[in-house]
Amino acid sequence: MQKLLQLLNHRDFVLVLALVTGFVLGERTQPLAEVSMWSLALVMVFATTGFSFSNWMPVSNALKPLGLSVLLNFGLYGTIVIVLSWLFFRDSGFSYFVGLVLVVASPPGPSVIPFAALLKGDDNFSVTGVFGLHLLAMIITPAILLIFLGQALINPLIIMKIMIQLILIPLIISRLLRHKAILPKIQGLRNIVIKWGFFLVIVPIVGMSVPAFRMEPVSVLKISGIMVAAMFVTGFLYHVFMIRAGKDRGFVISSTLVMVIKSSAFAAVTAFTFFPGDARVALPSAVVSVFVTTFIVFYSLFVRWYDRRS
C-alpha cells in the first residue's frame, strides 16, 4: 500500500496523469481553466517557501548567476523561439505566434530546482535563476509582451495585475509561512501541494488545446519543431560547449535547465486571461508542458552518457 501511495504521488506519474486527463476531458476542463490563476498562485506560495533572501547575501553572490540566467532564458532561448515563430507563423496562425510569445515572456519553471538537484546541479544557481527571474519578470515580461504584441492586444495594467497575483503576493505570503513555528508543517505538505497544484493547471492547458491538436496537426508539428530547436538542440549543444570550455559540471546542468525550462503554466494562465475565446493561444503552452517532461528524461540520459564518454 505504501509503495502504491508513493507511485501515485510521484512527480512523473502526476504529470503524465495530468496530460492524459486533459486529453480525455478536452474542453470539459473549462471550469479548471477559469480558476487556473488561483491554482498556480497556490503552487507559487508553497514553491517559494523553500527560498530565503539570505541566499543572496552578499548581493555579489546573486548578481552573476542572475545576469547569466536573464541572458540564457529570455535572451538566447527567447530569441530562438521568437525568430522561428515568426518564420513559421507570420503569414498564418497568428494566435500560435501570440502563444509562443507568452511562453518566451514567462519566467523559468519552478521545477528547475528539483530537477537540477536530481542531476547534481548547482543548487545556488538554480535557486537564484528561478526566483531571481520571477522577480525580474515583473519588469521583463510586460516589456516582452508590449514589444512583440503591442498594447492593442495586451493591456499593461492587466499584465501587472497578473504579475502581482502570481509572483508578488505568493512571495509575500510565503515569507509569512517561513515562520519557524509554521515552516516545518508547510515543508511536509510542500511537494504534495506543488505536484497536485500543477495537475490542476496542466489539465485545462491540455484540455482546452485538444480541438487544436485534432484540427491543426501541422501547426502542432511546427510548434514541436520550435521546441526541439530551442530546448533539445540548444540545450545539448550548450552543455557540450560549456563542458569543453572547462566549466563546472553542476553549473552547466543548472544553467542549461534555467535556460530551456519555461513556466508553461504561467503562459497558459496569461493566455486564458487575455484570450479566453481562442484555445489556439494556449496550444504552445500545452506543447511546452509535454516537452518539459520529455526534455528532463532525455537530458538526464544525455548527461549520464556524456559523463561516461568524458
Steps between C-alpha positions, in 0.01 A plus 500: 500500500785735588668438164172566320461835679860589412428420134181708498687796649805466275566817300515323164179306566310817593627680190413215264160465667437872444585468130278193456212656697517815290490304174207286619286783640578754228295819521315369804800632695368856451410542872860422596624752242289769665670445837846413366645831622410415858634145463833631374511768771462227765783303337719810505431559870623154596782496241652823632493392867826320427668824396675735741638842409801411717613289201575831327728633772738650416323637193803425282416130537177556309595752232706274273262199491203735470649690207595179321153355561343804333728464197432128464129484576361820357790573264623185326194278542264790438678610183493150351128453572399846378698472174369151418146597601511796266628286215233231549197710592549851359263439208244279676434370846558829680331357812782245525757778470327680789509180707870451434574862598317430828731201553808715434375768740448246781759449776674164546291215637542433876563135407855605401604484866407136580611383154839668543539342844414160352780537241748637760494853362599825671222566753596864555484573126165320466338686789642836397404453136144389568398738775712787375340481157155477657567834667655654187204369301298780662690727257620271219172318428287812438781644287520189276123484458470867412793487254377199304123516548430867562261675733204425273518130595654525846375743763801605713284542810365147472854370448611662824193361676594148387862548607389623842257209544738228381835626628493786751209395725606130516855610587371723782276224637788252481710731721230472768493122464876484560440578868683239706175378659330450162775405252549136617131427440506677164807303391310178561223608262716693253572232240145363503341843453745594223453174306121490519474877458686463170259217417207746529682747274626257234167318454319805355811605302486170313123464506424838346758430230358161395289642211809670354701177541237316297417764239842651432766229533734688264509796739566263790795355307634850431479595868664169591781574254557837665518334843742234373731774370471726806516228766674188371739633234591818688510332840719208396739716295531748787580215742773359274650843427514605865647168619770519231568858610588364843192619690387321816262211430246608763491854363453372143207278598319770698558772241376269223177431689449868585542580131255254344229428759227762489192526721239372255244541776574873521468537122172307498347707781590817308346350184178411683484853643557700181364260238225291666324440167804381303627157611779518241685759709533246783614221264874586519478479880353150471779396263761647736351301791558179305849601390613596852432145611673341202797738528564405862496129410730532199728761656563278803589214263720734296685625811574146616617400150720809462649453850604146407632615163705775661 
